[in-house]
Amino acid sequence: MKNSQGIIFVISAPSGTGKTTICERLLKSSPNLKMSISHTTRRPRAGEKDGVNYYFIDRTKFEEMIKNGDFIEWAEVYGNLYGTSKKIINDLLNSGNDVLLDIDIQGAKNIKKIYPESVLIFILPPSIEELARRLYNRNEEPNVIRNRLNRVAEEVIQYEFYDYLLINDNLEKAIEEALCIINAERLKTNRINKDFMNNFLKTI
Amino acid sequence: MKNSQGIIFVISAPSGTGKTTICERLLKSSPNLKMSISHTTRRPRAGEKDGVNYYFIDRTKFEEMIKNGDFIEWAEVYGNLYGTSKKIINDLLNSGNDVLLDIDIQGAKNIKKIYPESVLIFILPPSIEELARRLYNRNEEPNVIRNRLNRVAEEVIQYEFYDYLLINDNLEKAIEEALCIINAERLKTNRINKDFMNNFLKTI
């Protein structure tokens, strides 16, 4: 059964919630799901590759893209610019894929405005103490951790804006739940290709 | 994470679609999901047990229950009465369970009217030819098969009234998809217990 058009899945989560691992596993398990790679002015971290993790561009180029209306949504986070390219998303949807987006709540709101049928998933750590512990273990600096926790507080309070909420207290369970959300959304009657059903009805 | 209240899942499907097997497997895989057993005036088939498959009652008793307003929905199908008891559903919900209901489209409509948050799932065979083949293999009589296929035609055309549509072209896949629907619905933000989130927010 084919859906009438690709579905956009947005995942938002505080850093340290396991979001990156969950996204990687979703892409592996679901061949029709493709990540929309964001543009950013942030410098690549060790191991990050241009065109894989992000398109790494400079601020001048980024501001040019803003001016050209190339971004569906963009945001400044901790002094770095992040943006989602309209063309990348539409190319993926037009080639019959579902799209996975890893963006923050402000970006999620913009996506929902433009694509009301998109599916918004928020991932939480089991507790704030656990999140702080995970960030310490990643050797983040105390002021970075403080900033992040403040940001979590601002975001979590808006959880009702999202369609689904996952608690990552067990990574495998969280991945399975996220896959279930993707599978279930694909089975919704309002997403079903009318031609498919008309063909079925003709056999009766 | 606990949901603020139990969820009602309604499964409708033409006979021969594998609905009974799917329901049995869902109940096994999901301990918090309980079947709401219907009342019927139909005679038990070989192997069916009172209080397990149905509550088998006579027409006088059934009509008394209708008069008392004991049923959320009831219907006459092929000359037999089937009804869903209000008390059974509410007892299950109040004891912290989700409820599985195996009823037809008319019953599903009544459930949705009374419980707008209920989740309606429609299961289809891969094709009408395949359904006819399955019914022949069950040694159903030709006029029974004709009746059933006519009924399918009437029902399928209303598929958009349901929230989800499954095609059972592979039993294991269909069971997995039905389980995903149940899991995903439990993760919807609008079903989340507000106390749970308030407690989380307090830790920030």
Interface residues (C-beta under 8 A of the other chain):
Chain A: M1 F122 L124 S127 I128 E129 L149 V152 A153 V156 I157 Y159 E160 Y162 D163 Y164 L165 L166 I167 E176 E177 L179 C180 I181 N183 A184 E185 L187 K188 T189 N190 I192 M197 F200 L201 T203 I204
Chain B: M1 F122 L124 S127 I128 E129 L149 V152 A153 V156 I157 Y159 E160 Y162 D163 Y164 L165 L166 I167 E176 E177 L179 C180 I181 N183 A184 E185 L187 K188 T189 N190 I192 M197 F200 L201 T203 I204
